[in-house]
Amino acid sequence: MLPEWAPNLLVFAGHAPLVLLATGLVIDLFVLLRPKWDAGPAAATSVYVAAGVAAVIVYLAGPDAVASVYQVDGVTTVFEQHVTFRWYTLLFATIYGLVRLGLSFLPAVQELMITQVILVLVAAGGIYLSWQTTTAQAELVHRYGVGVQPVAEVRQQQAEEEEATPQGFTEREDAWSWTPTTPGAWKDAMTWVDGAPTDVQSFIFQPEGDGPPGLALYLRDATVLFTAPVEMRTADIRASLNVDAFDGTVSIVHNVRGAAFYDYLQLDENRLRLARREGSAVRVQDAADYGLQGWRSYRLIVERADRSGFVGDQMVVSGSDTPASPGTVGLRLSGTGLVRLRSMAVQPIPVEATEDTTDQQ
C-alpha cells in the first residue's frame, strides 16, 4: 500500500533508476581501482538489473500521473520532456542490465580492463538520460503537483468540473464543431470506431505564451479512431493541431464506414497524404512533403469525388476517387506521444455547389 503523500508510483519510485545507476557506476569505478575485489562485478550487475526493473516501474507509472496534469500553465512542455527521456531511460536500463547479466557468465571478458572502461563510460551515458528524466519528473511533482494528489481525487474533481462545464462539442443539423473545454467529457460525445476511450489519456493545457487552451491527447503504442455521430457525404473539415510530440501518424478521417473503411488526410512527420482505405487495401490519391512543425490549421474539402488538403491557406495535396458512401468524420491516431488539438469543425458542402462546380468543368 502506497502512502497517502505518494498516491502513485511515479513519485514513489521516480528517482530509483538514477540512484541505482549511480550506485552501479560507483561500484564499477571502485572495481577499476581495486581489481582484486572479487565481489565487485557481481554487486554492480545486481544493482544494474535492479535499475532496469525500477525503470520499467517508472515507465508504467507514468499514465496514472497524467490524471494530475490538468489546466496548468507550462506543464505540457515539461511532460513531453519527461515522456521522451523516460522512454530512453527504460531502453538503456533494461538493455544495459541484460548486457551486464550476460557478462557475468563470461568472467574472462568482464575482467578485461578495456571491457571495464567501456562499461563505465556507457553507464555514465545512462546516468545522463536518467538525470534528465528525474529532473523533468521533479519539476512535474514539485512545481506542478503531479502525482501528489490521489488520482481518484483528481478524477473526481475533474468529473465535478466537467459536469458544470460544457464539453465544447456542438452539433447542429448536419454539422458539428469541437472546441475542448474539459479533459474527459468529449469521449462520451464520440463514437469509438477503433480502440477505446481508455487508450487515450487527455488533459487540458494552457500555453505558456498567448493563445487559447487546448486538449492534449496522450497515447502509448496504441491506435484509436473516433468520430462524431453525424454522417455526411461531402464535408468541409477544419482542424487546429500540433503533432510535434507524437511519434506516429495522425489522420483526419472522413466518410468513415468502419475501422478499416474510410478516406483520410494523413499527417506523417513532414508529409501529407490523401488516401482511401478499404480493408487491407490503401489507395493513395496524392502525397507531398510539407513542414508540419508547430501549430497548424488544416483544412480538408471533400466534394463528391474530389478531395483537397490545405495547410493554412495553401493547398498542398489534391486528388480524386470514386464518390464514397456517406460516413462520419473524426480523427485516427496511431503511435506514441502527445497530439494537441485546439479546435475542429465540420460542415457539409451543399450538393448544389458540387454539381455546379462539376458542370462548369
C-alpha positions as CSV (number, residue, x, y, z in Angstrom):
1,M,0.0,0.0,0.0
2,L,1.5,3.3,-1.0
3,P,1.5,6.2,1.5
4,E,-1.1,9.0,1.2
5,W,1.6,11.5,0.3
6,A,2.7,9.4,-2.7
7,P,-0.5,8.2,-4.3
8,N,1.1,6.9,-7.4
9,L,4.4,5.1,-8.2
10,L,5.8,8.0,-10.3
11,V,6.5,9.9,-7.1
12,F,7.5,6.8,-5.0
13,A,9.9,5.2,-7.5
14,G,10.8,8.1,-9.8
15,H,14.4,8.6,-8.5
16,A,15.2,4.9,-8.2
17,P,16.8,4.4,-11.6
18,L,19.1,7.3,-11.2
19,V,20.2,6.3,-7.7
20,L,20.7,2.7,-8.8
21,L,22.6,3.6,-11.9
22,A,24.8,6.0,-9.9
23,T,25.5,3.3,-7.3
24,G,26.4,0.8,-10.0
25,L,28.8,3.3,-11.5
26,V,30.5,3.9,-8.2
27,I,31.0,0.2,-7.7
28,D,32.4,-0.1,-11.2
29,L,34.9,2.7,-10.5
30,F,35.9,1.0,-7.3
31,V,36.5,-2.2,-9.2
32,L,38.8,-0.4,-11.6
33,L,40.8,0.9,-8.6
34,R,40.7,-2.4,-6.7
35,P,40.8,-5.2,-9.3
36,K,41.1,-7.8,-6.7
37,W,37.6,-7.1,-5.2
38,D,36.0,-10.3,-6.4
39,A,32.5,-9.5,-5.3
40,G,32.5,-6.1,-7.1
41,P,31.3,-7.2,-10.6
42,A,28.5,-9.3,-9.2
43,A,27.4,-6.4,-6.9
44,A,27.4,-4.0,-9.8
45,T,25.4,-6.4,-12.0
46,S,22.8,-6.8,-9.3
47,V,22.4,-3.1,-9.0
48,Y,22.1,-2.5,-12.8
49,V,19.5,-5.3,-13.1
50,A,17.6,-3.6,-10.2
51,A,17.9,-0.3,-12.1
52,G,16.2,-1.9,-15.2
53,V,13.3,-3.1,-13.0
54,A,12.9,0.3,-11.5
55,A,12.9,2.0,-14.9
56,V,10.1,-0.4,-16.0
57,I,8.1,0.6,-12.9
58,V,8.6,4.3,-13.5
59,Y,7.6,3.9,-17.2
60,L,4.4,2.1,-16.4
61,A,3.5,4.5,-13.6
62,G,3.6,7.5,-16.0
63,P,0.0,7.3,-17.4
64,D,-1.6,7.4,-13.9
65,A,0.3,10.6,-13.3
66,V,-1.2,12.2,-16.4
67,A,-4.5,12.4,-14.5
68,S,-3.0,15.1,-12.3
69,V,-1.7,17.2,-15.3
70,Y,-4.7,19.4,-15.5
71,Q,-5.1,23.0,-16.7
72,V,-1.6,24.1,-15.5
73,D,0.4,26.7,-17.3
74,G,3.6,25.4,-19.0
75,V,3.2,21.7,-17.9
76,T,2.9,20.3,-21.4
77,T,6.4,21.0,-22.4
78,V,7.9,19.5,-19.2
79,F,5.6,16.5,-19.6
80,E,6.8,15.9,-23.2
81,Q,10.4,16.0,-22.0
82,H,9.7,13.6,-19.2
83,V,7.9,11.2,-21.5
84,T,10.8,11.2,-24.0
85,F,13.6,10.7,-21.5
86,R,11.6,8.2,-19.5
87,W,11.4,6.0,-22.7
88,Y,15.1,6.4,-23.4
89,T,15.9,5.5,-19.8
90,L,13.8,2.4,-20.0
91,L,15.6,1.2,-23.1
92,F,19.0,1.9,-21.7
93,A,18.4,0.5,-18.2
94,T,16.8,-2.8,-19.4
95,I,19.3,-3.4,-22.2
96,Y,22.3,-2.5,-20.1
97,G,21.1,-4.6,-17.2
98,L,20.7,-7.6,-19.6
99,V,24.2,-7.0,-21.0
100,R,25.7,-6.9,-17.5
101,L,23.9,-10.0,-16.6
102,G,25.2,-11.8,-19.7
103,L,28.8,-10.7,-19.0
104,S,28.5,-12.2,-15.5
105,F,28.6,-15.6,-17.3
106,L,31.8,-14.5,-19.2
107,P,34.2,-13.6,-16.4
108,A,37.2,-13.7,-18.6
109,V,35.7,-10.9,-20.8
110,Q,34.2,-9.0,-17.9
111,E,37.6,-8.8,-16.1
112,L,39.4,-7.2,-19.1
113,M,40.5,-3.6,-18.4
114,I,39.1,-2.4,-21.8
115,T,35.7,-4.0,-21.0
116,Q,35.5,-2.3,-17.6
117,V,36.4,1.1,-19.1
118,I,33.8,0.8,-21.8
119,L,31.1,-0.3,-19.3
120,V,31.9,2.7,-17.1
121,L,31.6,5.1,-20.0
122,V,28.3,3.5,-21.1
123,A,26.9,3.7,-17.6
124,A,27.8,7.4,-17.4
125,G,25.7,8.0,-20.5
126,G,22.8,6.1,-19.0
127,I,23.1,8.3,-15.9
128,Y,22.7,11.4,-18.1
129,L,19.4,10.0,-19.5
130,S,18.1,9.1,-16.1
131,W,19.2,12.5,-14.8
132,Q,17.1,14.3,-17.5
133,T,14.1,12.0,-16.7
134,T,14.4,12.7,-13.0
135,T,14.8,16.5,-13.5
136,A,11.7,16.7,-15.5
137,Q,9.8,14.4,-13.1
138,A,10.9,16.6,-10.1
139,E,9.6,19.7,-11.9
140,L,6.3,17.9,-12.6
141,V,6.0,16.9,-8.9
142,H,7.3,19.9,-7.0
143,R,6.3,22.7,-9.4
144,Y,3.1,21.4,-10.8
145,G,1.9,18.9,-8.1
146,V,1.7,15.9,-10.5
147,G,1.2,12.7,-8.5
148,V,1.0,14.3,-5.1
149,Q,-2.8,14.2,-5.1
150,P,-4.5,10.8,-5.2
151,V,-5.6,10.0,-8.7
152,A,-9.1,9.1,-7.6
153,E,-9.5,12.6,-6.1
154,V,-8.2,14.3,-9.2
155,R,-10.6,12.4,-11.4
156,Q,-13.4,13.2,-9.1
157,Q,-12.5,16.8,-9.2
158,Q,-12.4,16.8,-13.0
159,A,-15.7,15.0,-13.2
160,E,-17.3,17.6,-11.0
161,E,-15.9,20.4,-13.1
162,E,-16.9,18.7,-16.3
163,E,-20.4,18.3,-15.1
164,A,-20.6,22.1,-14.6
165,T,-18.8,23.0,-17.8
166,P,-20.0,22.5,-21.4
167,Q,-17.9,19.8,-23.1
168,G,-17.2,22.0,-26.0
169,F,-18.9,19.8,-28.6
170,T,-21.7,21.4,-30.6
171,E,-23.9,19.6,-33.0
172,R,-26.4,21.4,-35.2
173,E,-28.4,19.8,-38.0
174,D,-25.7,18.0,-40.1
175,A,-22.7,20.0,-38.9
176,W,-20.6,20.0,-35.7
177,S,-17.8,21.8,-34.0
178,W,-15.5,20.9,-31.2
179,T,-13.5,23.3,-29.0
180,P,-12.4,21.3,-26.0
181,T,-13.0,22.8,-22.6
182,T,-12.8,19.7,-20.4
183,P,-10.3,16.8,-20.4
184,G,-12.7,13.8,-20.5
185,A,-16.3,14.6,-21.3
186,W,-15.6,14.7,-25.1
187,K,-15.1,11.0,-25.1
188,D,-18.8,10.4,-24.4
189,A,-19.7,12.6,-27.4
190,M,-17.6,10.5,-29.8
191,T,-18.2,7.1,-31.5
192,W,-15.1,4.9,-31.0
193,V,-14.7,3.0,-34.2
194,D,-11.3,1.6,-33.4
195,G,-9.7,1.4,-30.0
196,A,-11.3,2.5,-26.7
197,P,-11.5,5.7,-24.6
198,T,-9.1,4.1,-22.1
199,D,-6.4,4.0,-24.8
200,V,-6.2,7.8,-24.6
201,Q,-5.1,9.9,-21.7
202,S,-6.3,13.5,-22.1
203,F,-5.9,16.8,-20.3
204,I,-6.5,20.5,-20.9
205,F,-3.3,22.5,-21.3
206,Q,-2.7,26.3,-21.0
207,P,0.1,27.5,-23.4
208,E,3.0,29.4,-21.9
209,G,2.5,32.4,-24.2
210,D,-0.6,33.9,-25.8
211,G,-3.2,31.6,-27.3
212,P,-6.2,29.7,-26.3
213,P,-6.1,26.5,-24.2
214,G,-6.4,23.1,-25.9
215,L,-6.7,19.4,-25.4
216,A,-3.6,17.2,-25.2
217,L,-4.1,13.5,-26.2
218,Y,-1.5,11.0,-24.9
219,L,-1.2,7.6,-26.4
220,R,1.3,4.9,-25.7
221,D,1.8,2.4,-28.6
222,A,-1.9,2.5,-29.4
223,T,-4.3,3.1,-32.3
224,V,-7.7,4.8,-31.9
225,L,-10.2,6.1,-34.4
226,F,-13.1,8.2,-33.1
227,T,-15.7,10.2,-34.9
228,A,-18.7,12.5,-34.2
229,P,-22.0,10.7,-34.7
230,V,-23.0,12.8,-37.7
231,E,-23.0,11.2,-41.2
232,M,-22.3,13.2,-44.3
233,R,-21.2,12.6,-47.9
234,T,-19.4,15.9,-48.6
235,A,-17.6,17.9,-46.0
236,D,-15.5,21.0,-45.3
237,I,-13.3,20.0,-42.3
238,R,-11.0,22.3,-40.4
239,A,-8.7,21.3,-37.5
240,S,-6.1,23.1,-35.5
241,L,-3.4,20.6,-34.5
242,N,0.1,20.3,-33.1
243,V,1.8,16.9,-33.7
244,D,5.4,17.8,-32.8
245,A,5.5,15.5,-29.8
246,F,3.8,12.5,-31.5
247,D,5.8,9.6,-32.9
248,G,3.3,8.0,-35.4
249,T,0.6,9.1,-37.7
250,V,-2.3,11.5,-37.3
251,S,-5.2,11.3,-39.8
252,I,-8.2,13.5,-40.3
253,V,-10.7,10.8,-41.4
254,H,-14.0,11.2,-43.3
255,N,-16.7,9.1,-44.8
256,V,-15.9,6.5,-42.1
257,R,-17.8,3.3,-42.7
258,G,-15.8,1.1,-40.3
259,A,-12.4,0.6,-38.6
260,A,-10.8,-0.3,-42.0
261,F,-13.1,1.6,-44.4
262,Y,-12.5,5.3,-44.6
263,D,-10.9,8.2,-46.5
264,Y,-8.3,10.4,-44.9
265,L,-5.7,13.1,-44.9
266,Q,-2.7,11.8,-43.1
267,L,0.0,13.8,-41.3
268,D,3.1,11.7,-41.1
269,E,6.2,13.6,-39.9
270,N,6.7,16.2,-42.7
271,R,4.5,14.6,-45.3
272,L,0.8,14.9,-46.2
273,R,-1.1,12.1,-47.8
274,L,-4.6,11.8,-49.3
275,A,-5.8,8.3,-49.4
276,R,-8.6,5.8,-49.1
277,R,-8.5,2.6,-47.1
278,E,-10.8,-0.3,-47.9
279,G,-9.9,-3.3,-45.8
280,S,-6.3,-4.1,-46.2
281,A,-6.0,-2.1,-49.5
282,V,-4.8,1.5,-49.4
283,R,-5.2,3.7,-52.4
284,V,-3.1,6.9,-52.3
285,Q,-4.6,9.8,-54.3
286,D,-1.8,12.4,-53.7
287,A,1.1,13.0,-51.3
288,A,3.5,15.9,-50.8
289,D,6.3,16.9,-48.4
290,Y,5.5,19.8,-46.2
291,G,6.8,21.2,-42.9
292,L,4.3,20.4,-40.2
293,Q,6.1,21.7,-37.2
294,G,4.2,23.8,-34.6
295,W,0.6,24.7,-34.6
296,R,-1.0,24.3,-38.0
297,S,-4.5,24.9,-39.3
298,Y,-5.5,22.0,-41.6
299,R,-8.4,22.0,-44.0
300,L,-9.9,19.1,-46.0
301,I,-12.5,19.7,-48.6
302,V,-14.4,16.7,-49.8
303,E,-16.6,17.3,-52.8
304,R,-18.1,14.1,-54.1
305,A,-15.2,12.5,-56.0
306,D,-12.7,15.3,-55.4
307,R,-10.6,16.0,-52.2
308,S,-8.2,18.9,-51.4
309,G,-5.9,19.2,-48.4
310,F,-4.8,22.6,-47.1
311,V,-2.2,23.8,-44.6
312,G,-3.3,27.3,-43.7
313,D,-4.5,28.9,-46.9
314,Q,-2.2,26.8,-49.2
315,M,-3.5,23.7,-51.0
316,V,-0.8,21.0,-50.6
317,V,-2.5,17.9,-51.9
318,S,-5.5,17.1,-54.1
319,G,-6.9,14.1,-55.8
320,S,-10.0,12.2,-56.8
321,D,-11.6,8.9,-56.4
322,T,-15.0,7.3,-56.8
323,P,-17.6,9.0,-54.5
324,A,-17.6,7.4,-51.1
325,S,-20.7,6.3,-49.2
326,P,-21.9,8.6,-46.5
327,G,-19.9,8.3,-43.3
328,T,-18.7,10.1,-40.2
329,V,-15.8,12.4,-39.6
330,G,-13.1,12.4,-36.9
331,L,-9.5,11.6,-36.1
332,R,-7.3,8.5,-36.2
333,L,-4.2,8.4,-34.1
334,S,-1.6,5.6,-34.2
335,G,1.6,5.7,-32.2
336,T,3.1,7.1,-29.0
337,G,3.2,10.6,-27.6
338,L,1.2,13.8,-27.5
339,V,-1.2,15.2,-30.0
340,R,-2.5,18.7,-29.2
341,L,-5.8,20.0,-30.5
342,R,-7.4,23.4,-30.2
343,S,-10.5,23.0,-32.3
344,M,-12.2,21.0,-35.1
345,A,-15.2,21.9,-37.1
346,V,-17.1,20.1,-39.9
347,Q,-19.9,21.2,-42.2
348,P,-21.3,19.7,-45.3
349,I,-20.8,21.2,-48.7
350,P,-24.2,21.7,-50.4
351,V,-24.8,19.2,-53.2
352,E,-25.9,22.0,-55.5
353,A,-22.5,23.6,-55.1
354,T,-20.6,20.5,-56.0
355,E,-22.9,19.9,-59.0
356,D,-22.4,23.5,-60.2
357,T,-18.6,23.0,-60.0
358,T,-18.8,19.8,-61.9
359,D,-21.0,21.4,-64.6
360,Q,-18.6,24.3,-65.1
361,Q,-15.7,21.8,-65.5
